[in-house]
Amino acid sequence: MFPMPGGMEWVLIGAVVLLLFGGKKIPELMKGLGSGIKEFKKATNDVEGTVTKDNDKKEVKN
């Protein structure tokens, strides 16, 4: 549907972010983004582990 942004588009996006938030806020924003990604991966792994355990239990019963 939408193509991935190329090199010039990423530069433009970065410039807009820098203009909107300024240099002092960007590290704080990236830290928040990183912790959000970390939490998402943790939740994904927890769900994946639960599904795997449930599948293992079903195989043992059969």
N, C-alpha and C positions, 0 to 999 in steps of 0.2 A: 504494500500500500504506500508507505513512505520510505524513500531510500535513506540509507545511513548517511549522516553528514560526512563530508570529506574534510580535507585539511583546512581549507580556507574557511569553511563554515565553523569549525571548532575554534579557530582564531577569532572569528567574529563573536561567537558565543562567549568566549573568555573575556574579550574586551567589554562586552555589555555587562557581564557579571562584575568585572573590576570597576566599571563606572557606577553601577548601582550600589554596590556594597562597600567599595573602597578596600584598600590593601590590609587594613587592620581586622576587618571582619571575615575575610576569606579563610584564614586558618581555623577560625572558630567554626565556620560553616562546614569545612572539610572534615573536622574532627567529629562533628555531629553526623555527617554523612557516613563516615567510617564506622562509627558506633552503631548506626542503624543497619548498615550492611552486615556487621558482625552479629548483631542480634537476629537478623533475618536468617543468616546461615546456621546459627545455633538452633533456631526453631525448626528449620528445614531438616537438620540432622536428627533432632529429637523425634519429629514426625516419621522420618524414614526409619529410625530405629524401632519405633513402636510398630510400624507396619511390618517390618522384618520379623519382629518377635511374634506378632500375631500369625504371620504366615508359617513360621516354624512350629508353632503350637498346633495349627491345623494339620500340618504334614505329619506330626507325631501321632495325632488321634486317628488318622486314616491309616 
